[in-house]
């Protein structure tokens, strides 16, 4: 009976493989042979962190549609952005990938990112959406200046030392100092100490990397990985295979400690300090009950923010492509001087955002580590996040209902059909042309439509204030001819971004 059972299972597996390869409605869509019959192709690319480069190469070879899973297709053309991600789209999040980001325990609202139903997502996002609005971020702009000052002092030390400096790591620290200032009312001290305190950033990197792998797996595998044994296995992978030293528990502990402290202060009647994201979360009310969220749900929101803002830490990449030193000099600025080192001046965001040379540079971004002349994006994609219940015609090919589709920002941004013959060159002048409005519609740096990164405005303020200030005050050059390393996943991560720094005489 055992042999008969094994033979039957083998036969069924063979028949399913043959169906997916030859008879599936997607059989005419080109792609890797392994991807046509199994999710293992995407799992492999998630494990080795090469999904973005592979998608680019496949689209170059195979065209605008590439089959990257038995029921999944990657789309290249910018013409399909509104179809997939527009506010009136009939495409919805596909559960398989997003289920990987749900809390390990059942909760009514698992967070903004893994919530699939658009109506439910909108209902729960509405009470806290104002926190992330540009006007709210600009109201807290002064609190970004502390981390900027700390970073500039760190860069001064590096310039004085005259040794190669990992500016990528420093920018990671800066991004999370800003998050803690805006969200929790005070920095954690990454920049002052020049280190990853509590290995929080390393833990976030490990969690997002493994979450991306987990998202490619079938539901049964996800459930196994949510068990205690599965969590131990995930930690073994992140530590033994990828070399991370952080502990995922530190993320929850960091969020819960900050929330618990603030919660106790409120119960003790302590006067409220400055307004920050956490105070807004604590004032928000559950749309179902009309009551304020519990401490547990506020902690979930805070942790969701820490993980979600991980995409912001890639903001340092445009530094590799910016070379205009004068952009910051014509804006009113606040002196962030240090008596030991002279003075730094930090321009206001609203002035910088109007500068002719700053806006195009931020839109254009920086080149990729793998393709030095192409623009970089914070996310590799596609997460497989759109599901068409009725089917759709994309790139002159009908994709049946239930097909999972997605777009990679990097693949779309390097498409000649979208950005012309200079699509793979750093050319900020394109954003000064009369076609700027049309180009904006093709930009996926922070997503589009219903899939825009919730931390977009914070990242824009960071980059607009910091990058021109750095370029104005320092000469930067690569410290090595070797390309820095990039981990390509749901959030791209870079390391070994070594530069030589020299203070400008300004």
C-alpha positions as CSV (number, residue, x, y, z in Angstrom):
1,X,0.0,0.0,0.0
2,X,2.9,2.3,0.8
3,X,4.4,1.8,-2.6
4,X,1.1,2.3,-4.3
5,X,0.6,5.5,-2.4
6,X,4.0,6.8,-3.4
7,X,3.4,5.9,-7.0
8,X,0.0,7.7,-7.0
9,X,1.6,10.8,-5.5
10,X,4.4,10.7,-8.0
11,X,1.9,10.4,-10.9
12,X,-0.2,13.3,-9.6
13,X,2.9,15.4,-9.2
14,X,3.9,14.5,-12.8
15,X,0.5,15.3,-14.2
16,X,0.4,18.7,-12.4
17,X,3.8,19.5,-13.7
18,X,2.8,18.6,-17.3
19,X,-0.4,20.7,-17.0
20,X,1.4,23.7,-15.7
21,X,4.1,23.5,-18.4
22,X,2.0,22.7,-21.4
23,X,-1.7,23.2,-20.7
24,X,-1.9,26.1,-18.3
25,X,-3.6,29.3,-19.6
26,X,-0.2,30.9,-18.9
27,X,1.8,28.4,-20.9
28,X,2.4,30.9,-23.7
29,X,4.0,33.4,-21.4
30,X,7.8,33.0,-21.5
31,X,9.8,32.4,-18.3
32,X,12.3,30.1,-16.6
33,X,11.2,26.5,-16.9
34,X,11.4,26.0,-13.1
35,X,9.2,29.0,-12.6
36,X,6.5,27.5,-14.9
37,X,6.0,24.5,-12.7
38,X,7.1,25.5,-9.2
39,X,7.6,28.4,-6.8
40,X,11.1,27.2,-6.2
41,X,12.5,29.7,-8.8
42,X,11.2,32.7,-6.7
43,X,12.2,31.0,-3.5
44,X,15.7,30.6,-4.8
45,X,16.0,34.3,-5.9
46,X,14.6,35.4,-2.5
47,X,17.2,33.2,-0.7
48,X,20.2,34.5,-2.7
49,X,18.9,38.1,-2.9
50,X,19.1,38.5,-6.7
51,X,15.4,38.9,-7.8
52,X,15.8,42.4,-9.2
53,X,18.8,41.5,-11.4
54,X,17.1,38.3,-12.6
55,X,13.9,40.1,-13.5
56,X,15.8,42.7,-15.4
57,X,17.7,40.1,-17.4
58,X,14.6,38.0,-18.1
59,X,12.6,41.0,-19.4
60,X,15.5,42.0,-21.6
61,X,15.5,38.5,-23.1
62,X,11.9,37.6,-23.1
63,X,9.9,40.8,-23.4
64,X,7.2,42.7,-21.5
65,X,5.7,39.7,-19.8
66,X,7.6,37.1,-17.9
67,X,6.1,34.1,-16.1
68,X,7.9,33.9,-12.7
69,X,5.6,31.3,-11.0
70,X,3.0,28.7,-12.0
71,X,0.3,31.4,-11.7
72,X,2.4,34.6,-11.5
73,X,3.5,37.1,-14.2
74,X,5.9,40.0,-14.0
75,X,4.9,43.1,-16.1
76,X,7.3,45.6,-17.4
77,X,5.4,48.3,-19.3
78,X,4.7,51.6,-17.5
79,X,1.5,51.8,-19.5
80,X,0.0,49.1,-17.2
81,X,0.6,51.0,-13.9
82,X,-2.8,52.5,-13.7
83,X,-4.4,49.2,-14.6
84,X,-2.7,47.4,-11.8
85,X,-2.4,50.0,-9.1
86,X,-4.8,52.8,-10.0
87,X,-7.4,53.8,-7.4
88,X,-10.2,52.3,-9.6
89,X,-8.3,49.1,-10.3
90,X,-10.1,45.8,-10.1
91,X,-6.9,44.1,-9.1
92,X,-6.5,43.2,-5.4
93,X,-3.7,42.0,-3.1
94,X,-3.0,38.3,-3.5
95,X,-3.1,36.7,-0.1
96,X,-0.1,34.3,-0.3
97,X,2.6,36.9,-0.1
98,X,1.0,39.2,2.4
99,X,0.1,36.3,4.8
100,X,3.8,36.0,5.6
101,X,3.7,39.5,7.2
102,X,0.8,38.8,9.6
103,X,1.5,38.5,13.4
104,X,2.0,35.0,14.6
105,X,-1.2,35.2,16.8
106,X,-4.7,35.8,15.4
107,X,-5.7,39.5,15.7
108,X,-8.7,41.4,14.3
109,X,-6.5,43.9,12.4
110,X,-3.1,42.4,11.5
111,X,-1.7,45.7,10.3
112,X,-1.9,47.9,7.2
113,X,0.5,46.0,5.0
114,X,-1.0,42.4,5.2
115,X,-4.7,43.5,5.1
116,X,-6.1,42.3,1.8
117,X,-9.6,43.8,1.5
118,X,-9.3,47.4,0.2
119,X,-12.3,48.6,2.1
120,X,-11.0,47.1,5.4
121,X,-7.5,48.5,4.7
122,X,-9.0,52.0,4.1
123,X,-11.1,51.8,7.2
124,X,-8.3,51.0,9.6
125,X,-5.7,53.3,7.9
126,X,-8.0,56.3,8.0
127,X,-7.6,57.0,11.7
128,X,-3.8,57.2,11.5
129,X,-3.3,58.4,7.9
130,X,-2.9,62.0,9.0
131,X,0.2,61.1,10.8
132,X,2.0,60.4,7.6
133,X,0.6,63.4,5.6
134,X,3.2,65.9,4.3
135,X,1.8,68.7,6.4
136,X,2.3,66.7,9.6
137,X,5.8,65.7,8.6
138,X,6.7,69.3,7.9
139,X,5.3,70.3,11.2
140,X,7.9,68.1,12.8
141,X,10.7,69.1,10.4
142,X,12.7,70.7,13.2
143,X,13.1,67.3,14.8
144,X,14.8,65.9,11.7
145,X,17.6,68.5,12.2
146,X,19.0,66.8,15.3
147,X,19.8,63.5,13.5
148,X,21.1,65.6,10.5
149,X,23.5,67.4,12.9
150,X,24.6,64.2,14.5
151,X,25.3,62.7,11.0
152,X,27.3,65.6,9.8
153,X,29.5,65.5,12.9
154,X,30.0,61.8,12.2
155,X,31.0,62.7,8.6
156,X,33.4,65.3,10.0
157,X,35.1,62.7,12.1
158,X,35.4,60.5,9.0
159,X,36.8,63.3,6.9
160,X,39.4,64.1,9.6
161,X,40.4,60.5,9.9
162,X,41.0,60.3,6.1
163,X,40.0,56.7,5.9
164,X,37.3,54.9,3.8
165,X,33.9,55.4,5.5
166,X,30.8,53.3,5.2
167,X,28.3,56.0,4.5
168,X,25.6,53.4,3.8
169,X,25.7,52.2,7.4
170,X,25.6,55.8,8.6
171,X,22.6,56.5,6.5
172,X,20.9,53.5,7.9
173,X,21.5,54.9,11.4
174,X,20.2,58.3,10.3
175,X,17.0,56.9,8.8
176,X,16.1,55.2,12.1
177,X,17.1,58.2,14.2
178,X,14.6,60.2,12.2
179,X,12.0,57.5,12.7
180,X,12.5,57.5,16.5
181,X,12.4,61.3,16.6
182,X,9.2,61.6,14.7
183,X,7.5,58.5,16.0
184,X,8.7,58.2,19.6
185,X,9.7,61.7,20.5
186,X,13.5,61.1,20.8
187,X,16.4,59.4,19.2
188,X,17.9,56.0,20.1
189,X,21.5,57.1,19.7
190,X,22.6,55.3,16.6
191,X,24.6,58.3,15.3
192,X,26.0,59.5,18.5
193,X,27.5,56.0,19.2
194,X,28.1,55.2,15.5
195,X,26.7,51.7,15.9
196,X,23.6,49.6,15.5
197,X,22.2,49.8,19.0
198,X,20.8,46.5,20.2
199,X,21.3,45.2,16.6
200,X,17.8,46.6,15.8
201,X,18.6,47.5,12.2
202,X,20.3,44.1,11.7
203,X,17.2,42.4,13.1
204,X,14.9,44.4,10.8
205,X,17.1,43.4,7.8
206,X,16.9,39.7,8.8
207,X,13.1,39.8,9.4
208,X,12.4,41.5,6.1
209,X,14.7,39.1,4.2
210,X,13.1,36.0,5.7
211,X,9.6,37.5,5.3
212,X,10.3,37.9,1.6
213,X,11.3,34.2,1.4
214,X,8.3,33.1,3.5
215,X,6.0,35.1,1.2
216,X,7.0,32.9,-1.8
217,X,6.0,29.7,0.0
218,X,2.7,27.8,-0.1
219,X,0.3,28.4,2.8
220,X,1.1,25.1,4.5
221,X,4.8,26.0,4.6
222,X,4.0,29.5,6.1
223,X,1.9,27.8,8.8
224,X,4.8,25.5,9.7
225,X,7.2,28.5,9.8
226,X,4.9,30.2,12.3
227,X,5.2,27.3,14.8
228,X,7.9,27.5,17.5
229,X,10.1,25.0,15.5
230,X,9.5,27.1,12.4
231,X,10.6,30.3,14.1
232,X,13.8,28.5,15.3
233,X,14.4,27.4,11.8
234,X,14.0,31.0,10.5
235,X,16.5,32.3,13.0
236,X,19.0,29.6,12.0
237,X,18.6,30.7,8.4
238,X,19.1,34.4,9.2
239,X,22.1,33.7,11.4
240,X,23.9,30.7,9.8
241,X,23.1,31.3,6.2
242,X,22.9,35.1,5.9
243,X,25.2,35.9,8.9
244,X,22.8,38.2,10.8
245,X,23.3,38.5,14.5
246,X,20.1,40.3,15.5
247,X,17.1,38.7,17.2
248,X,13.6,39.4,15.7
249,X,12.3,39.7,19.3
250,X,14.2,43.0,19.7
251,X,11.8,44.7,17.3
252,X,8.7,43.8,19.3
253,X,10.6,44.6,22.6
254,X,11.7,48.0,21.3
255,X,8.2,49.0,20.2
256,X,6.5,47.6,23.3
257,X,8.9,49.3,25.7
258,X,8.3,52.7,24.0
259,X,4.5,52.3,24.0
260,X,4.5,50.9,27.6
261,X,6.4,53.9,28.9
262,X,4.2,56.4,27.2
263,X,1.1,54.5,28.3
264,X,2.2,54.6,31.9
265,X,3.0,58.3,31.7
266,X,-0.6,59.0,30.4
267,X,-2.1,56.9,33.2
268,X,0.0,58.8,35.8
269,X,-1.3,62.1,34.5
270,X,2.1,63.3,33.3
271,X,1.8,66.3,31.0
272,X,2.1,65.3,27.4
273,X,5.2,66.4,25.6
274,X,5.5,67.2,21.9
275,X,3.2,65.6,19.4
276,X,4.6,62.6,17.6
277,X,3.4,59.6,15.7
278,X,3.0,57.5,18.9
279,X,0.8,60.1,20.6
280,X,-1.4,60.2,17.4
281,X,-1.7,56.4,17.5
282,X,-2.8,56.5,21.2
283,X,-5.5,59.1,20.3
284,X,-6.8,57.1,17.3
285,X,-10.1,55.3,17.7
286,X,-11.2,51.9,16.5
287,X,-13.6,52.5,13.6
288,X,-15.7,49.5,14.7
289,X,-16.1,50.4,18.4
290,X,-15.4,54.2,18.5
291,X,-13.1,53.6,21.4
292,X,-9.4,54.2,21.6
293,X,-7.1,51.4,20.5
294,X,-5.7,49.2,23.3
295,X,-2.1,49.2,24.3
296,X,-1.6,46.0,22.3
297,X,-2.9,47.4,19.1
298,X,-0.9,50.6,19.5
299,X,2.2,48.4,19.9
300,X,1.3,46.5,16.7
301,X,1.0,49.8,14.9
302,X,4.4,51.0,16.2
303,X,6.0,47.7,15.2
304,X,4.4,47.8,11.8
305,X,5.9,51.3,11.4
306,X,9.4,50.1,12.4
307,X,9.3,47.3,9.8
308,X,7.5,49.4,7.2
309,X,10.0,52.3,7.5
310,X,12.8,49.9,6.7
311,X,12.3,50.8,3.1
312,X,13.4,54.4,4.0
313,X,16.9,53.4,5.0
314,X,17.8,53.0,1.3
315,X,17.7,56.8,0.9
316,X,21.5,57.0,0.8
317,X,21.8,55.5,-2.6
318,X,21.2,58.8,-4.5
319,X,24.4,60.1,-3.0
320,X,26.3,58.0,-5.5
321,X,24.9,60.0,-8.4
322,X,24.6,63.6,-7.1
323,X,27.4,66.0,-7.9
324,X,26.0,69.6,-7.7
325,X,27.5,71.3,-4.6
326,X,25.6,74.6,-4.8
327,X,22.0,73.3,-4.5
328,X,21.8,74.0,-0.8
329,X,23.6,77.3,-0.7
330,X,20.7,79.5,-1.8
331,X,18.2,78.5,0.8
332,X,17.7,80.1,4.2
333,X,19.3,77.8,6.8
334,X,19.7,77.1,10.5
335,X,23.3,77.0,11.8
336,X,24.0,73.5,13.1
337,X,27.5,74.6,14.0
338,X,30.0,72.8,16.3
339,X,32.8,74.9,17.7
340,X,35.3,72.1,17.1
341,X,34.6,71.8,13.4
342,X,33.3,75.0,12.0
343,X,29.6,75.2,11.0
344,X,27.0,73.4,9.0
345,X,23.9,74.9,7.6
346,X,20.7,72.9,7.1
347,X,18.3,74.4,4.5
348,X,14.5,74.3,4.9
349,X,12.7,71.5,3.0
350,X,10.2,73.8,1.2
351,X,13.0,75.8,-0.3
352,X,15.0,72.8,-1.3
353,X,12.0,71.1,-2.8
354,X,11.7,74.1,-5.2
355,X,15.3,74.1,-6.2
356,X,15.7,73.3,-9.9
357,X,18.7,71.0,-9.3
358,X,17.4,69.3,-6.2
359,X,14.0,68.1,-7.3
360,X,15.3,66.3,-10.5
361,X,18.1,64.7,-8.6
362,X,15.8,63.2,-6.0
363,X,13.4,62.0,-8.7
364,X,16.2,60.4,-10.7
365,X,17.8,58.6,-7.8
366,X,21.1,56.9,-8.0
367,X,22.6,54.1,-10.1
368,X,22.3,50.5,-9.2
369,X,25.2,48.5,-7.9
370,X,24.7,45.9,-10.6
371,X,24.1,48.3,-13.4
372,X,26.2,51.4,-12.7
373,X,24.3,53.7,-15.1
374,X,20.8,52.7,-14.1
375,X,18.5,54.2,-11.5
376,X,18.1,52.5,-8.2
377,X,14.8,51.7,-6.4
378,X,14.2,50.9,-2.7
379,X,12.2,47.7,-3.5
380,X,12.9,45.0,-6.1
381,X,9.4,43.7,-6.4
382,X,7.1,42.4,-7.6
383,X,5.6,40.9,-4.4
384,X,2.8,39.3,-6.4
385,X,0.3,41.7,-4.9
386,X,-2.4,42.1,-7.5
387,X,-5.1,39.6,-8.3
388,X,-7.5,40.0,-11.2
389,X,-10.9,38.2,-10.6
390,X,-12.1,38.7,-14.2
391,X,-8.8,38.6,-16.1
392,X,-7.3,41.3,-18.2
393,X,-5.4,42.0,-21.4
394,X,-1.8,43.0,-20.6
395,X,0.9,43.4,-23.3
396,X,-1.6,42.1,-25.9
397,X,-1.9,38.9,-23.8
398,X,-5.0,37.8,-22.0
399,X,-4.3,36.8,-18.4
400,X,-7.2,34.8,-16.9
401,X,-8.9,35.6,-13.6
402,X,-6.9,34.5,-10.6
403,X,-3.5,35.3,-12.2
404,X,-1.1,37.1,-9.9
405,X,0.7,40.0,-11.5
406,X,3.2,42.6,-10.3
407,X,5.7,45.2,-11.5
408,X,9.3,45.8,-10.5
409,X,10.1,49.5,-10.3
410,X,13.7,48.8,-11.4
411,X,12.6,46.9,-14.4
412,X,10.0,49.6,-15.4
413,X,12.4,52.5,-14.8
414,X,15.0,51.0,-17.1
415,X,12.5,50.4,-19.9
416,X,13.4,52.4,-23.1
417,X,9.7,52.5,-24.0
418,X,8.9,54.3,-20.7
419,X,11.9,56.7,-20.3
420,X,13.4,56.9,-23.8
421,X,16.9,56.1,-25.0
422,X,18.5,57.5,-21.8
423,X,16.4,55.3,-19.5
424,X,19.6,53.6,-18.2
425,X,21.6,56.8,-17.7
426,X,21.6,59.2,-14.8
427,X,19.9,62.2,-16.4
428,X,18.1,64.4,-13.9
429,X,17.3,67.0,-16.7
430,X,14.5,64.7,-17.8
431,X,12.5,66.0,-14.8
432,X,12.8,69.6,-16.0
433,X,11.2,68.9,-19.4
434,X,7.7,69.6,-20.4
435,X,7.0,65.9,-20.2
436,X,7.6,65.8,-16.5
437,X,3.9,65.2,-15.8
438,X,3.9,62.1,-18.0
439,X,7.1,60.8,-16.5
440,X,5.7,61.1,-13.0
441,X,3.0,58.7,-13.9
442,X,5.7,56.1,-14.8
443,X,7.6,56.5,-11.5
444,X,7.4,53.6,-9.1
445,X,10.1,54.5,-6.6
446,X,7.6,54.5,-3.7
447,X,4.9,52.5,-5.5
448,X,1.8,54.0,-7.1
449,X,-1.9,54.5,-6.6
450,X,-3.2,52.1,-3.9
451,X,0.3,50.7,-3.3
452,X,2.2,53.9,-2.3
453,X,4.7,53.4,0.6
454,X,3.2,55.0,3.7
455,X,6.6,56.4,4.7
456,X,7.1,58.3,1.4
457,X,6.8,61.8,2.8
458,X,9.2,61.2,5.6
459,X,11.7,59.8,3.1
460,X,11.3,62.8,0.7
461,X,11.9,65.3,3.5
462,X,14.9,63.3,4.7
463,X,16.5,63.2,1.3
464,X,15.6,66.8,0.3
465,X,17.2,68.2,3.5
466,X,20.1,65.8,3.8
467,X,21.6,65.0,0.4
468,X,22.1,68.6,-0.8
469,X,23.5,69.5,2.6
470,X,26.0,66.7,2.4
471,X,27.0,67.4,-1.2
472,X,27.3,71.1,-0.3
473,X,29.7,70.4,2.6
474,X,31.7,67.5,1.4
475,X,33.5,66.1,-1.6
476,X,32.7,62.4,-1.9
477,X,34.4,59.8,-4.0
478,X,34.2,56.0,-4.0
479,X,36.9,54.4,-1.9
480,X,37.1,51.3,-3.9
481,X,36.6,50.2,-7.5
482,X,34.6,47.3,-6.3
483,X,30.8,47.6,-6.5
484,X,29.0,47.7,-3.1
485,X,26.8,44.8,-2.3
486,X,23.0,44.9,-2.7
487,X,20.6,42.5,-1.3
488,X,17.6,42.4,-3.6
489,X,14.3,41.6,-1.9
490,X,11.1,43.2,-1.0
491,X,13.3,45.9,0.6
492,X,16.7,46.3,-1.0
493,X,19.6,46.5,1.3
494,X,23.1,47.7,0.6
495,X,26.4,47.2,2.4
496,X,30.1,48.1,1.9
497,X,29.1,51.5,0.5
498,X,32.6,52.9,1.1
499,X,33.5,56.5,0.3
500,X,36.3,59.0,0.9
501,X,35.2,62.3,2.5
502,X,36.7,65.7,2.4
503,X,35.2,68.9,3.8
504,X,34.5,71.6,1.3
505,X,35.7,75.1,2.0
506,X,32.3,76.7,2.1
